[in-house]
Amino acid sequence: MAANHKRTRLDRVSKLQLEPSAVSRWLRQAFNGVTALHVILAIVVGALLIVTLRGWRPAFPYRSGQVPDRDIVARVQFEMVDDGQTAQIKKQRRRGVLCYYENRPLAIRQLGSTLKNKISPLLDEAPFEELTPAQLTSLQSLVPETSSTYTPSEALEALRTLFLDRGKLDNGKFDDAVKSVLDPIAERGVLKALAHDSEEGSQRQIRIFEGSGPEDATVVGVSDVRHSEIADRLPGEVAGQFQQRFESPASVVVARIVSNYFANQLPVTLSYQKDLSEEARREAEESVEDAKVTYVPTVSKLAEAGVPIQSEELRRLRAEYEQWVSQLSWGETLFRLAAFTGMIAAMYLLCGMYIYYQYDRQLLSNTSQLVRLFGLVVVTCAICRYSSPDPLRAEVVPLTICAITMTITFGRPVALLVSACIALAVTLSLG
């Protein structure tokens, strides 16, 4: 017969168990797999919001068109590129560029031989009245009809007197005199007028080169290659060369004939090289360093009281703000980051408590719906950040679209609460 064991009161009390507390039940529920996933997702989204809205930086408080109540002065010393001054320096540097001209001097070097061929037929014994048509043509090319210094017959007489001994024309003295005059001109070249204006390069000097290429270009003065100024110098240069080599008084008249012929027949040998010159101008502009203006704290005025802030003032204020932010200490940065993180946590708590106790707690337990909600919030904040700067200033557009989308997807109460939190975060971070 089985023994009859009667339980005592002590045994019954020891087997009695109390119902788990609310905290215990919450902890047990919080640390199951789905809830832990949602908590991690919320932390990641919070970090994305902090990075997207740059929660460690103070907001930039100025907008285009804003009218400040007082003068805004610099808080820190900073430098700013002066675009106007830089453009002026580039313009001056462009004006000083030496433009390229290619020289083709063969026509000048052949001019002496051409002149010699015109003089040679005139040195026979025939008087002026008996000259052949070919001789008259040669003489007329040497002595224009408009010449008032000497007549054709006088010119013919001077040529025959100087070159009475034909060997003086052929023995090298004439060639040496002409070569001494024309070689420097051929080396530098001749032009009627500059092909570039004062905005495109120097008006005093240019670079010239022959077939060897621009690497061997030499610098010459414009006055040394301009046709009119060469023509003015020719009489003296030719007269000096002829007087050194010929002792006859007729050399004076012949020198005038030669200088007039050269002045009239001197060809243009310099051609403007636009591509090379434009490249030189571009290199000159690129070599210019940006001109900078230094602003002093508490002294330099960035914007005036009562005057709307325009783009130039806004650019100064933005540069000062960036410099001020860069000088914030680690302590100030961490303090702002902690404050912004606390605000995000408070918004999480507010929205979570409302949804859990007043709306539909299924929204918090449904992973797909929660991901859609978090994704919409992050995308909206990112678009607000990049659409807020002047002149766009369109951050209200993504906020409105977000509110409409959430109203359709999650209902009006959730849309109103979450949109208000997004607007608060965007306002505090972007200004």
Secondary structure as GFF3:
##gff-version 3
##sequence-region A 1 431
A	DSSP	alpha_helix	9	14	.	.	.	ID=ss1
A	DSSP	alpha_helix	22	30	.	.	.	ID=ss2
A	DSSP	alpha_helix	33	53	.	.	.	ID=ss3
A	DSSP	beta_strand	72	73	.	.	.	ID=ss4
A	DSSP	beta_strand	78	81	.	.	.	ID=ss5
A	DSSP	alpha_helix	83	95	.	.	.	ID=ss6
A	DSSP	beta_strand	100	103	.	.	.	ID=ss7
A	DSSP	alpha_helix	106	109	.	.	.	ID=ss8
A	DSSP	alpha_helix	111	119	.	.	.	ID=ss9
A	DSSP	three_ten_helix	120	122	.	.	.	ID=ss10
A	DSSP	three_ten_helix	128	130	.	.	.	ID=ss11
A	DSSP	alpha_helix	133	142	.	.	.	ID=ss12
A	DSSP	alpha_helix	152	162	.	.	.	ID=ss13
A	DSSP	alpha_helix	167	170	.	.	.	ID=ss14
A	DSSP	alpha_helix	173	188	.	.	.	ID=ss15
A	DSSP	beta_strand	205	209	.	.	.	ID=ss16
A	DSSP	three_ten_helix	214	216	.	.	.	ID=ss17
A	DSSP	beta_strand	218	221	.	.	.	ID=ss18
A	DSSP	alpha_helix	222	225	.	.	.	ID=ss19
A	DSSP	alpha_helix	227	245	.	.	.	ID=ss20
A	DSSP	alpha_helix	250	265	.	.	.	ID=ss21
A	DSSP	beta_strand	270	272	.	.	.	ID=ss22
A	DSSP	alpha_helix	274	286	.	.	.	ID=ss23
A	DSSP	beta_strand	292	295	.	.	.	ID=ss24
A	DSSP	beta_strand	301	303	.	.	.	ID=ss25
A	DSSP	alpha_helix	311	326	.	.	.	ID=ss26
A	DSSP	alpha_helix	330	357	.	.	.	ID=ss27
A	DSSP	alpha_helix	362	365	.	.	.	ID=ss28
A	DSSP	alpha_helix	367	387	.	.	.	ID=ss29
A	DSSP	alpha_helix	396	410	.	.	.	ID=ss30
A	DSSP	alpha_helix	412	430	.	.	.	ID=ss31
###
